[in-house]
């Protein structure tokens, strides 16, 4: 019985010590150093959704604008958004809406953001397909891109709908970077590891 209790306590400490992943992207107008806002990316563990939050200030008033992760990184200081390449699509699927499953959209398909009457877009998205943890779906060191037009979700059958959502050119983009506070192990995890070793030793004594 004591062995089960010790093992349970150890696992609880290890779970508590797991390190959440965080990333940021400073989004700038295409070909300029002008920042229009910073996006925050947060994922508590590999099985949870990635939360994307922030505010972007654009001149596109009261518009739906395509919002995607693209397959290549761009310069942090003066990004050329064309250099971001195509949508992040590691499984070679067709373009789709953000709500689609992984077989019916690109990993990078995040739908649209909506600008208000003052041109500000408030972003508050949760997506379970993109990842911050290391995997085929990790978006770290890739680019977030805002388009000039609305993403049609790949449903219209017109030119480019199945590849880009017919969202048009690229108005702004930014490099998605891990936040400096991330690490493979945080202090609670190291403490949990030490506790596990001690508990294991105690189990052998018994």
Secondary structure, 3 states (H helix, E strand, C coil): CHHHHHHHHHHHHHHHHCCCEEEEEEEEECCCCCEEEEEEEEECCCCCCEEEEEEEECCCCCCEEEEEEECCCCCCCCCCHHHHCCECCCCCCCCCCCCCCCCCCCCCEEEEEEECCCCEEEEEEEECCCECCCCCCECCCCEEEEECCCCCCCCCCCCCHHHHCCCCCEEEEEECEECCCCCCCCHHHHHHHHHHHHHHHHHHHC
